[in-house]
Amino acid sequence: MRFPRDAPLHRVIRALAAFGFRVVRAGNHIAMERANADGSRTPLTMPNHEVIKGSTLRAICTQAGIDRDAFLEAYEVA
């Protein structure tokens, strides 16, 4: 399966929510955060556009430490 070229923002947010991320703040960018088991937090920032480009989506997954195939699986369900 390939990364979506233009992914709708709402599906990206739902897919990231499956990995424990929640929206903390929204403006020009959307700030998300995940609480980890060790008490630390993983921040994530993405542009607040209607669609997210594939290259930006790959960078988001790298920043969040999410495996490509795991993200695609969550994205298909979202």
C-alpha positions in Angstrom: 0.0 0.0 0.0 1.2 3.5 -0.8 1.1 6.7 1.3 -1.8 8.9 0.3 -0.8 11.8 -1.9 -3.3 14.2 -0.4 -4.7 12.9 2.9 -7.7 14.7 4.4 -6.7 16.3 7.7 -9.6 14.7 9.7 -8.4 11.2 8.7 -4.8 11.9 9.6 -5.9 13.1 13.1 -8.1 10.0 13.6 -5.2 7.8 12.6 -2.8 9.5 15.0 -5.4 9.3 17.7 -5.2 5.5 17.3 -1.6 5.9 18.5 -2.6 7.9 21.6 -2.1 11.4 20.2 -4.6 14.1 21.1 -5.1 17.6 19.8 -3.7 20.1 22.3 -4.0 23.3 20.3 -5.1 24.4 16.8 -4.3 27.5 14.9 -2.2 27.8 11.8 -0.7 24.5 12.9 -2.2 21.7 15.0 -0.2 20.7 18.0 -0.8 17.1 19.2 0.7 15.2 22.1 1.0 11.6 23.4 1.6 10.6 27.0 4.1 7.8 27.1 4.2 4.9 29.6 7.4 6.3 31.2 5.8 9.6 32.0 7.3 11.5 29.1 5.3 13.2 26.3 5.8 13.1 22.6 4.9 16.3 20.8 3.8 16.5 17.2 3.1 19.5 15.0 1.5 19.6 11.6 0.0 22.3 9.3 -3.7 23.0 9.7 -4.6 22.5 6.0 -7.6 20.6 4.6 -5.3 18.0 3.0 -1.8 16.9 4.1 0.7 16.1 1.4 2.3 12.7 1.3 5.8 14.1 2.0 4.5 16.0 5.0 2.7 12.9 6.2 5.9 10.9 6.0 7.7 13.6 8.0 4.9 13.5 10.6 5.3 9.8 11.0 9.0 10.1 11.4 8.6 12.8 14.0 6.1 10.7 15.9 8.1 7.5 15.7 5.3 5.7 13.9 6.1 2.9 11.5 4.9 3.5 7.9 2.8 0.2 7.7 1.3 0.8 11.1 0.2 4.3 10.2 -1.3 3.1 6.9 -3.2 0.4 8.7 -4.7 3.0 11.1 -5.3 5.4 8.3 -7.4 2.8 6.4 -9.6 2.3 9.4 -10.0 6.1 10.1 
